[in-house]
C-alpha cells in the first residue's frame, strides 16, 4: 500500500516540472519598494508643513505678510518691539488680520507656546435671541471673525488639530478673569465693546514670555459712549513712559474697497 507521504512527493515533483517559468517585467510595481516609499513619505510629512497643490490637497498657507500702508508698518514694528500693543483705527485697516498673522508666525517659529484669541460677546445693535447648542455653538457667531482671520493663515485641519491640542484657544472676555497667560500670544479683538474695568482686567492677564495685542475702533462701539473703555485706557497708557505701544491708524490705512475710506470720512 502506497504511503500518503510518497503520493505527496510525487505530486510535488509533478507540479514543479509542469509549472511554467515566471517572466519578470522590469520597471513594474514592486510591493516592497512601494511600502518603503510610503514609509519615507510619512516620515517626511511629520517634519514639514503640508504643501499647496492644484488638486485640492491641504495647503501650508506659508506666506509673508507685508504692510500696505505706513500705519500698518508702524503696527507691525510695534508688535515686534513691545509686549503690549493697542491698535486703534477704523474698519478695514487690517488691525485684526495683522495681529493674528503675527501670532501665527510666533507660534510657528517657536517664539510662543500658544495663541489666545479673545473677543467680547456683544451684539451689534440687534438681539439674535437664544442660540441652540453648547457653549461653543452659542459663542460661534461672535467669534467667527477670528476664525476667518485664522483660516486665511492656516489650513482648516491645522486649526482644528491645534484647537483640540490647546495650542489655539478662542474665548470670550467673561472667561478671562483670574487667569495668568504665560508663554502666549494674546489677541483681544473688538476691544471698543469692552468696558474700562474689563480692559483693565484683560491687560493685567499678561504673564511671562507673553505678548498682547488689543485692537478696536472707538468710533464703532456697540456700548454706550460713556461705557466703552478703549479710548480712555489708550489715552492713559499712551502717556505712560516705557509702557505699552499705542498705534493709531487712520482712513488712509484702509485696505478694503476704496469706497470704505471715503465713506468713513463722510459718515
Phi, psi and omega per residue, in radians:
X1 nan 2.314 -3.071
X2 -1.347 2.362 3.119
X3 -1.357 2.662 3.138
X4 -1.136 -0.617 -3.141
X5 -1.090 -0.636 3.116
X6 -1.187 -0.681 3.129
X7 -1.118 -0.766 3.126
X8 -1.082 -0.647 3.122
X9 -1.158 -0.705 3.113
X10 -1.133 -0.753 3.128
X11 -1.092 -0.719 3.141
X12 -1.117 -0.710 3.113
X13 -1.149 -0.652 -3.140
X14 -1.125 -0.786 -3.139
X15 -1.127 -0.630 3.135
X16 -1.184 -0.618 -3.128
X17 -1.286 -0.654 -3.051
X18 -1.509 -0.284 -3.071
X19 -1.150 2.224 -3.141
X20 -1.246 2.629 3.110
X21 -1.208 2.564 3.137
X22 -1.582 2.293 3.091
X23 -1.638 2.224 3.137
X24 -1.541 2.142 3.114
X25 -1.588 1.971 -3.121
X26 -1.240 2.437 -3.130
X27 1.445 0.123 -3.137
X28 -1.418 -3.027 -3.100
X29 -1.413 2.200 3.127
X30 -1.916 2.014 -3.094
X31 -1.099 -0.640 3.125
X32 -1.145 -0.726 -3.138
X33 -1.183 -0.690 3.125
X34 -1.113 -0.715 3.123
X35 -1.112 -0.716 3.126
X36 -1.118 -0.700 3.116
X37 -1.116 -0.750 -3.135
X38 -1.106 -0.645 3.091
X39 -1.124 -0.709 3.115
X40 -1.163 -0.654 3.124
X41 -1.134 -0.724 3.112
X42 -1.112 -0.670 -3.137
X43 -1.164 -0.732 3.113
X44 -1.183 -0.637 -3.119
X45 -1.146 -0.475 3.133
X46 -1.293 -0.296 -3.068
X47 -1.776 -0.338 -3.063
X48 -2.107 2.899 3.077
X49 -1.377 2.685 3.054
X50 -1.053 2.543 -3.064
X51 -1.772 2.439 3.135
X52 -1.270 2.306 3.109
X53 -2.301 2.962 -3.074
X54 -1.502 -0.147 -3.073
X55 -1.719 0.343 3.027
X56 1.518 0.227 3.107
X57 -1.278 2.976 -3.104
X58 -1.046 2.498 -3.092
X59 -1.845 2.697 -3.140
X60 -1.563 -0.419 3.103
X61 0.999 0.501 3.105
X62 -1.545 1.833 3.114
X63 -2.587 2.579 -3.113
X64 -1.453 2.368 3.107
X65 -1.717 2.146 -3.137
X66 -1.955 2.500 3.108
X67 -1.188 2.486 -3.131
X68 -1.901 0.099 3.083
X69 -2.726 2.937 3.126
X70 -1.133 -0.677 3.125
X71 -1.137 -0.704 3.095
X72 -1.145 -0.614 3.087
X73 -1.120 -0.713 3.097
X74 -1.144 -0.649 3.132
X75 -1.157 -0.802 -3.137
X76 -1.121 -0.658 3.100
X77 -1.184 -0.665 3.122
X78 -1.152 -0.664 3.112
X79 -1.132 -0.622 3.120
X80 -1.235 -0.561 -3.025
X81 -1.599 -0.650 -2.960
X82 -1.879 2.679 3.090
X83 -1.468 -0.439 3.075
X84 -2.255 2.223 -3.130
X85 -2.290 2.299 3.030
X86 -1.902 2.058 -3.127
X87 -1.912 1.923 -3.122
X88 -1.960 2.340 3.135
X89 3.065 2.925 -3.112
X90 -1.223 3.014 -3.140
X91 -1.137 2.521 3.069
X92 1.533 0.128 -3.140
X93 -1.581 0.022 3.066
X94 1.401 0.398 -3.105
X95 -1.082 -0.944 -3.105
X96 -1.163 -0.741 -3.091
X97 -1.090 -0.787 -3.135
X98 -1.171 -0.672 3.134
X99 -1.116 -0.793 -3.134
X100 -1.230 -0.593 3.079
X101 -1.080 -0.767 3.098
X102 -1.134 -0.614 3.120
X103 -1.159 -0.738 3.128
X104 -1.145 -0.710 3.100
X105 -1.078 -0.739 3.141
X106 -1.139 -0.649 3.127
X107 -1.210 -0.740 -3.124
X108 -1.190 -0.609 -3.119
X109 -1.452 -0.105 -3.138
X110 1.469 0.144 3.115
X111 -1.245 -0.437 3.100
X112 -2.372 2.780 -3.081
X113 -1.656 -0.308 -3.110
X114 -2.845 2.898 3.102
X115 -2.067 2.287 3.086
X116 -2.091 2.049 3.136
X117 -1.916 2.239 -3.034
X118 -2.253 2.471 -3.109
X119 -2.679 2.385 3.089
X120 -1.247 2.415 3.119
X121 -1.563 1.330 -3.123
X122 -2.061 2.272 -3.133
X123 -1.317 2.495 -3.061
X124 -1.530 1.217 2.999
X125 1.526 -0.201 3.123
X126 -2.509 2.587 -3.107
X127 -1.551 2.326 3.121
X128 -1.790 0.160 3.047
X129 1.295 -2.917 -3.130
X130 -1.437 2.281 -3.111
X131 -1.704 2.490 3.128
X132 -1.334 2.939 3.047
X133 1.686 -3.054 3.133
X134 -1.456 -2.918 -3.058
X135 -1.067 -0.745 -3.122
X136 -1.125 -0.670 3.115
X137 -1.157 -0.671 -3.130
X138 -1.209 -0.554 -3.102
X139 -1.558 -0.216 -3.057
X140 -0.966 -0.775 -3.137
X141 -1.086 -0.589 -3.134
X142 -1.305 -0.552 -3.067
X143 -1.696 0.051 -3.102
X144 -0.998 -0.718 3.120
X145 -1.026 -0.565 3.114
X146 -1.228 -0.696 3.075
X147 -1.105 -0.675 3.141
X148 -1.103 -0.748 3.122
X149 -1.157 -0.678 3.095
X150 -1.143 -0.700 -3.088
X151 -1.148 -0.382 3.096
X152 -1.417 -0.249 -3.111
X153 -1.934 -0.326 -3.091
X154 -2.412 2.755 3.079
X155 -1.273 2.545 3.138
X156 -0.971 -0.662 3.125
X157 -1.115 -0.667 3.100
X158 -1.156 -0.699 3.139
X159 -1.096 -0.791 -3.141
X160 -1.108 -0.729 -3.115
X161 -1.191 -0.777 -3.129
X162 -1.203 -0.571 3.068
X163 -1.162 -0.723 3.109
X164 -1.151 -0.591 -3.140
X165 -1.450 -0.100 3.136
X166 1.487 0.113 3.106
X167 -1.343 -0.420 3.049
X168 -2.181 2.197 -3.141
X169 -2.226 2.261 3.087
X170 -2.077 2.077 -3.004
X171 -2.435 2.629 3.039
X172 -1.353 2.888 -3.097
X173 -1.070 -0.645 -3.047
X174 -1.113 -0.261 -3.111
X175 -1.769 0.203 -3.060
X176 -1.708 -0.266 -3.084
X177 -1.122 2.399 3.091
X178 1.490 -0.040 -3.104
X179 -1.640 2.711 2.993
X180 -2.158 2.046 -3.015
X181 -1.704 1.627 3.088
X182 -1.640 2.570 3.078
X183 0.868 0.898 -3.070
X184 -2.460 2.641 2.995
X185 -1.877 1.954 -3.013
X186 -1.842 2.265 3.062
X187 -2.114 2.089 3.097
X188 -1.877 1.927 -3.043
X189 -1.755 2.708 3.135
X190 0.930 0.799 -3.073
X191 -1.222 -0.202 3.089
X192 -1.187 -0.264 3.082
X193 -1.655 0.238 3.045
X194 -1.796 2.495 3.039
X195 -1.338 2.967 3.135
X196 -1.080 -0.684 3.135
X197 -1.157 -0.713 3.117
X198 -1.132 -0.732 3.118
X199 -1.130 -0.696 3.099
X200 -1.067 -0.718 3.107
X201 -1.124 -0.753 -3.094
X202 -1.186 -0.755 -3.104
X203 -1.133 -0.504 -3.119
X204 -1.542 0.147 3.065
X205 -1.455 -0.196 -3.020
X206 -1.115 2.280 3.120
X207 -1.967 -2.799 -3.111
X208 -1.283 2.562 3.107
X209 0.902 0.763 -3.115
X210 -2.245 2.789 3.113
X211 -2.401 2.513 -3.094
X212 -2.342 2.321 3.077
X213 -2.153 2.174 -3.136
X214 -1.930 2.164 -3.104
X215 -2.119 2.595 3.108
X216 3.049 2.884 3.110
X217 -2.148 1.816 -3.114
X218 -1.022 -0.398 -3.106
X219 -1.416 -0.134 -3.112
X220 -2.201 0.835 3.129
X221 -1.456 2.436 3.058
X222 -1.582 0.065 3.033
X223 -1.715 2.957 3.015
X224 -1.124 2.549 -3.057
X225 -0.929 -0.637 -3.107
X226 -1.368 -0.172 -3.125
X227 -1.661 -0.465 -3.125
X228 -1.173 2.261 -3.056
X229 -1.833 0.059 -3.061
X230 -1.196 -0.866 -3.107
X231 -1.100 -0.844 3.095
X232 -1.077 -0.695 3.139
X233 -1.152 -0.711 3.131
X234 -1.136 -0.681 3.137
X235 -1.125 -0.705 -3.139
X236 -1.248 -0.731 -3.118
X237 -1.273 -0.485 3.119
X238 -1.172 -0.532 3.126
X239 -1.482 -0.086 -3.119
X240 -1.434 2.114 -3.123
X241 -1.238 2.238 -3.118
X242 1.270 0.271 -3.100
X243 -1.641 -2.734 -3.126
X244 -1.123 2.742 3.073
X245 -1.536 2.344 3.104
X246 -2.026 2.062 -3.134
X247 -1.977 2.163 -3.134
X248 -1.898 1.998 3.089
X249 -1.585 2.723 -3.077
X250 -2.200 -3.112 -3.092
X251 -1.099 -0.523 -3.140
X252 -1.250 -0.175 3.086
X253 -1.596 0.004 -3.137
X254 -1.182 2.284 -3.108
X255 -2.012 0.194 3.042
X256 -1.483 -2.744 3.126
X257 -0.994 2.431 -3.117
X258 -0.952 -0.485 3.129
X259 -1.187 -0.402 -3.129
X260 -1.082 -0.820 3.137
X261 -1.123 -0.659 3.126
X262 -1.198 -0.685 3.126
X263 -1.193 -0.631 3.102
X264 -1.065 -0.657 3.108
X265 -1.210 -0.558 -3.134
X266 -1.437 -0.569 -3.097
X267 -1.550 nan nan
